[in-house]
């Protein structure tokens, strides 16, 4: 048998063997008799055998074709079954490790609820919830992490798909007993700058906007640790520009930032682009979306 057999034409052999008549097969395929004859000629060349011999009873299959037909039919049936009966994904039976990476400022806010929600659907696997690091994008691409949760980043590599989970806005957070209650009062206070990767680490858009409007915020300290920023705010009566979603209002109060200074900061799920239709990733993303929303 020559290489390069056109497998799309193998169904023609099945029909010809069944009906032993070019005209009948042409009718079934909604083709001309001449077209079916050309298909047969092409198959004869590719397989290297006459395949059918004309007789008074119609087309008679050759010995080689009779020996090949059972395997051809079985192979075509396997393909049909694979296409028609997609393998069903069962979260109850899934037992491979599940790894979720969450941005450092959001992990304490969401990790527990995400774990409980995933566990209710996936009873068997070990579930790892880790902090998003510089290596997380590579781990997503290597399928070592299934889903990441971070802020939208326009410069993130295109092979990682970002899907918006929520929008969150900026607020000023400060101690509940602070005498400051308005934006106008707040801009004269002392601030702690909280540096957040993928949000304000490369450019301080809010600070830049304030400067353009003649507002120079008095930053007394900078930190990339959210717990430290919160503690300083409470203990030193300092103000903190933060995403509203991150603030625990049991400990701090917030002041809304005027719309002219406001921006949306989407939190997104991140996964390998080729895994968008993967049932495991789809289910995990839906679970996480329900928790965060």
C-alpha positions as CSV (number, residue, x, y, z in Angstrom):
1,X,0.0,0.0,0.0
2,X,1.4,3.4,-1.0
3,X,1.7,6.2,1.5
4,X,-0.7,9.1,1.4
5,X,-4.0,7.2,1.4
6,X,-7.0,9.7,1.4
7,X,-8.9,8.4,4.4
8,X,-11.9,10.5,3.5
9,X,-12.4,8.2,0.6
10,X,-12.4,5.0,2.6
11,X,-16.2,5.4,3.2
12,X,-16.6,5.0,-0.5
13,X,-15.1,1.6,-0.3
14,X,-17.6,0.6,2.4
15,X,-20.5,1.8,0.4
16,X,-19.3,0.2,-2.8
17,X,-18.8,-3.1,-1.1
18,X,-22.4,-2.9,0.4
19,X,-24.2,-1.9,-2.8
20,X,-21.8,-3.2,-5.5
21,X,-23.0,-0.5,-7.9
22,X,-21.5,2.9,-8.8
23,X,-24.8,4.5,-9.5
24,X,-26.4,3.6,-6.2
25,X,-23.3,4.9,-4.3
26,X,-23.3,8.1,-6.3
27,X,-27.0,8.7,-5.3
28,X,-26.2,8.1,-1.7
29,X,-23.3,10.5,-1.7
30,X,-25.1,13.0,-3.8
31,X,-22.3,12.9,-6.4
32,X,-22.2,12.0,-10.0
33,X,-21.4,8.4,-11.1
34,X,-18.3,9.9,-12.8
35,X,-17.1,11.4,-9.5
36,X,-17.5,8.1,-7.7
37,X,-15.6,6.4,-10.5
38,X,-12.7,8.9,-10.0
39,X,-12.7,8.3,-6.2
40,X,-12.4,4.6,-6.9
41,X,-9.6,5.1,-9.4
42,X,-7.7,7.3,-6.8
43,X,-8.1,4.6,-4.2
44,X,-6.9,1.9,-6.6
45,X,-3.7,4.0,-7.2
46,X,-3.1,4.7,-3.5
47,X,-3.7,1.2,-2.3
48,X,-2.1,-0.5,-5.3
49,X,-4.9,-2.9,-6.0
50,X,-7.9,-3.1,-8.4
51,X,-10.2,-3.3,-5.3
52,X,-13.3,-4.2,-7.4
53,X,-13.7,-6.3,-10.5
54,X,-16.7,-5.8,-12.7
55,X,-18.9,-8.9,-13.2
56,X,-22.5,-9.7,-14.3
57,X,-23.6,-9.4,-10.7
58,X,-22.0,-6.0,-10.3
59,X,-18.7,-5.0,-8.6
60,X,-16.9,-7.9,-6.9
61,X,-14.3,-7.0,-4.2
62,X,-10.8,-8.3,-4.6
63,X,-9.2,-10.6,-2.0
64,X,-7.0,-7.7,-0.7
65,X,-10.1,-5.5,-0.2
66,X,-12.0,-8.2,1.6
67,X,-9.0,-8.6,4.0
68,X,-8.8,-4.9,4.6
69,X,-12.5,-4.0,5.0
70,X,-12.9,-5.3,8.6
71,X,-10.1,-3.1,9.8
72,X,-11.3,-0.1,7.7
73,X,-14.8,-0.4,9.1
74,X,-13.6,-0.7,12.7
75,X,-11.3,2.3,12.3
76,X,-14.0,4.5,10.8
77,X,-16.4,3.4,13.6
78,X,-13.8,4.3,16.2
79,X,-13.4,7.8,14.7
80,X,-17.2,8.2,14.5
81,X,-17.6,7.2,18.1
82,X,-14.9,9.5,19.2
83,X,-16.5,12.5,17.5
84,X,-20.0,11.7,18.5
85,X,-19.4,10.7,22.1
86,X,-17.1,13.1,23.7
87,X,-15.4,11.9,26.8
88,X,-17.3,13.3,29.8
89,X,-15.2,15.0,32.4
90,X,-16.0,14.0,36.0
91,X,-14.8,16.3,38.8
92,X,-15.9,13.6,41.3
93,X,-13.4,11.2,39.8
94,X,-10.6,13.6,39.0
95,X,-7.6,12.9,41.2
96,X,-4.6,14.8,39.8
97,X,-3.2,17.8,41.8
98,X,-5.0,21.1,41.3
99,X,-2.8,24.2,41.6
100,X,-4.1,27.8,41.8
101,X,-1.9,30.9,41.9
102,X,-3.4,34.1,43.4
103,X,-1.9,37.6,43.6
104,X,-0.4,38.3,47.0
105,X,-2.9,41.0,47.9
106,X,-5.9,38.8,47.2
107,X,-4.7,35.4,48.5
108,X,-5.8,36.0,52.1
109,X,-9.1,37.4,50.9
110,X,-10.1,34.5,48.7
111,X,-7.9,31.5,49.3
112,X,-10.1,29.8,51.9
113,X,-13.4,30.3,50.1
114,X,-11.8,29.1,46.8
115,X,-10.4,26.0,48.5
116,X,-13.8,25.1,50.0
117,X,-15.6,25.7,46.7
118,X,-13.2,23.6,44.7
119,X,-13.2,20.8,47.3
120,X,-17.0,20.6,47.1
121,X,-16.7,19.7,43.4
122,X,-13.3,17.8,43.5
123,X,-13.2,15.5,46.5
124,X,-10.1,13.5,45.6
125,X,-7.1,15.7,44.5
126,X,-4.6,17.6,46.6
127,X,-5.4,21.3,46.1
128,X,-2.5,23.8,46.2
129,X,-3.2,27.5,46.5
130,X,0.0,29.5,46.1
131,X,1.1,33.1,45.8
132,X,1.6,34.4,42.2
133,X,5.3,34.8,41.6
134,X,7.6,35.8,38.7
135,X,7.6,32.1,37.6
136,X,3.8,31.7,37.5
137,X,3.3,32.6,33.9
138,X,5.8,29.9,32.9
139,X,4.2,27.4,35.2
140,X,0.8,28.1,33.6
141,X,2.3,27.5,30.2
142,X,4.0,24.2,31.5
143,X,0.6,23.1,32.9
144,X,2.1,23.1,36.4
145,X,-0.6,25.6,37.5
146,X,-4.1,25.3,36.1
147,X,-5.5,28.8,36.9
148,X,-4.0,32.1,38.1
149,X,-5.8,35.1,39.6
150,X,-4.2,38.5,39.1
151,X,-4.9,42.0,37.8
152,X,-5.4,42.7,34.1
153,X,-2.0,43.3,32.5
154,X,-2.0,44.5,28.9
155,X,1.6,43.4,28.4
156,X,1.1,39.8,29.6
157,X,2.2,37.3,27.0
158,X,-0.6,36.4,24.5
159,X,-0.4,32.7,25.1
160,X,-2.0,33.3,28.5
161,X,-5.7,34.1,28.3
162,X,-7.1,36.7,30.7
163,X,-10.8,36.7,31.5
164,X,-12.3,39.4,33.7
165,X,-13.6,38.2,37.1
166,X,-14.5,41.6,38.7
167,X,-13.9,45.3,38.4
168,X,-12.7,47.1,41.5
169,X,-12.2,50.8,42.1
170,X,-9.8,52.9,44.2
171,X,-10.6,54.2,47.7
172,X,-8.7,55.9,50.5
173,X,-8.5,53.6,53.5
174,X,-7.8,55.0,57.0
175,X,-8.5,54.2,60.7
176,X,-12.1,54.2,61.8
177,X,-11.4,56.8,64.5
178,X,-9.6,59.2,62.1
179,X,-11.2,62.7,62.0
180,X,-10.6,62.8,58.2
181,X,-13.9,62.1,56.4
182,X,-13.7,63.7,52.9
183,X,-11.4,63.6,49.9
184,X,-10.5,67.3,50.4
185,X,-9.3,66.5,53.9
186,X,-7.6,63.3,53.0
187,X,-5.3,64.8,50.3
188,X,-3.5,66.8,53.0
189,X,-2.8,63.7,55.2
190,X,0.2,61.4,55.4
191,X,0.2,58.4,53.1
192,X,1.8,55.0,53.1
193,X,2.4,53.8,49.5
194,X,1.4,50.2,48.9
195,X,3.3,48.9,45.9
196,X,1.4,46.2,44.0
197,X,2.8,44.1,41.2
198,X,0.8,44.2,38.0
199,X,-1.1,47.3,39.3
200,X,1.2,50.2,40.3
201,X,4.7,48.8,40.4
202,X,5.8,50.1,37.1
203,X,3.8,53.3,36.8
204,X,1.9,55.2,39.6
205,X,-1.0,56.3,37.4
206,X,-3.0,57.6,40.3
207,X,-0.1,59.7,41.7
208,X,0.7,61.0,38.2
209,X,-2.9,62.1,37.7
210,X,-3.0,63.8,41.1
211,X,0.2,65.8,40.2
212,X,-1.4,66.9,36.9
213,X,-4.2,68.3,39.0
214,X,-1.9,70.1,41.3
215,X,-2.2,67.5,44.2
216,X,1.0,66.3,45.7
217,X,0.3,63.5,48.1
218,X,2.6,63.3,51.1
219,X,4.0,59.8,51.0
220,X,5.9,58.9,54.2
221,X,6.7,55.3,53.5
222,X,6.5,52.6,50.8
223,X,5.9,48.9,51.2
224,X,4.9,45.9,49.1
225,X,3.4,44.1,52.0
226,X,-0.3,44.7,52.4
227,X,-0.4,43.6,56.1
228,X,2.3,46.2,56.9
229,X,0.5,48.9,55.0
230,X,-2.7,48.2,57.0
231,X,-0.9,48.1,60.3
232,X,0.8,51.4,59.6
233,X,-2.5,52.9,58.6
234,X,-4.1,51.9,61.9
235,X,-1.2,52.5,64.3
236,X,0.3,55.7,62.7
237,X,-3.0,57.2,61.5
238,X,-1.7,57.0,57.9
239,X,-3.8,56.9,54.8
240,X,-3.6,54.2,52.2
241,X,-4.7,54.2,48.5
242,X,-6.1,50.8,47.9
243,X,-8.5,48.7,45.8
244,X,-11.9,48.8,47.5
245,X,-12.3,45.1,47.2
246,X,-9.3,44.5,49.4
247,X,-10.3,46.6,52.4
248,X,-11.7,45.0,55.5
249,X,-14.3,47.5,56.7
250,X,-14.3,46.0,60.2
251,X,-10.9,47.6,60.8
252,X,-10.8,50.5,58.4
253,X,-13.2,53.1,56.9
254,X,-13.0,54.2,53.4
255,X,-13.3,57.5,51.5
256,X,-14.5,57.4,47.9
257,X,-12.1,58.9,45.3
258,X,-13.7,61.3,42.9
259,X,-14.6,60.0,39.5
260,X,-12.1,62.2,37.7
261,X,-9.3,60.4,39.6
262,X,-10.9,57.0,39.3
263,X,-10.0,54.0,37.2
264,X,-11.2,50.4,36.9
265,X,-8.8,47.7,37.9
266,X,-10.1,44.3,36.6
267,X,-9.1,41.2,38.5
268,X,-8.8,38.4,36.0
269,X,-8.3,34.7,35.7
270,X,-5.3,33.6,33.8
271,X,-4.8,30.3,32.0
272,X,-2.9,28.8,29.1
273,X,-4.7,29.9,25.9
274,X,-4.9,26.3,24.6
275,X,-6.6,25.2,27.8
276,X,-9.6,27.6,27.3
277,X,-11.9,24.7,26.2
278,X,-10.4,22.1,28.6
279,X,-13.3,21.0,30.9
280,X,-11.0,20.9,34.0
281,X,-9.9,24.5,33.5
282,X,-13.4,25.7,32.5
283,X,-14.9,24.2,35.7
284,X,-12.2,25.6,37.9
285,X,-12.6,29.1,36.4
286,X,-16.4,29.0,36.9
287,X,-16.0,27.9,40.5
288,X,-13.5,30.8,41.1
289,X,-15.7,33.3,39.4
290,X,-18.7,32.4,41.6
291,X,-16.5,32.8,44.7
292,X,-15.1,36.2,43.7
293,X,-18.3,37.6,42.5
